[in-house]
Amino acid sequence: MQYNLLTECVYAFVKKQYTKSGLILLFTISTIIIGVVFIGNVAIVDPVEESVVCAASLGGIQSSLELYNTHYKYYPDNLEVLIKEGYLQEKGDMDYWNNKYIYKPIYSKDTKGKVDNYLLRSCGPDGKLNTSDDIESPINTDKHTFRTSK
């Protein structure tokens, strides 16, 4: 009976006699299968899903902003502050299309020049503000809503 490397790997796995070459082959095959299953599914994203991913990311930014506000009692001047302080990951201020999110701090006289409100949105796939493909942040209360003059 002729053995090849795959047969040796399976036999060693069953008998729990692992060889270096068998483990390497097993790891390689597993990595390829996982890569095809997961990366293959992630690489195919339709435009509707892109908007959903972007809206979810906006929700994460809003959570980070609210956590920052809880700690400091005001919002940051820009999203880079959240990155520097560890509330957002690197490039966390970029949307799905690699455009910076639009973050507009609103300063109040009552809070001695601190930011007490903000507006947040993505310009969408076209990268232009105030067009039909813009994506609003998921929490659209009066406190955090863009007011456009259309």
Buried (B, 14 or more C-beta within 10 A) or exposed (E): EEEEEEEBBEEBEEEEEEEEEBEEBBEEEEEEEEEEEEEEEEEEEEEEEBBBBBBEBBBBBBBBBBEBBEEEEBBBEBBBBBBEEEBBEEEBBBBBBEBBBBBEBEBEEEEEEBBBBBBBBBBBBEBEBEEEBBBBBBBEEEEBBBEEEE
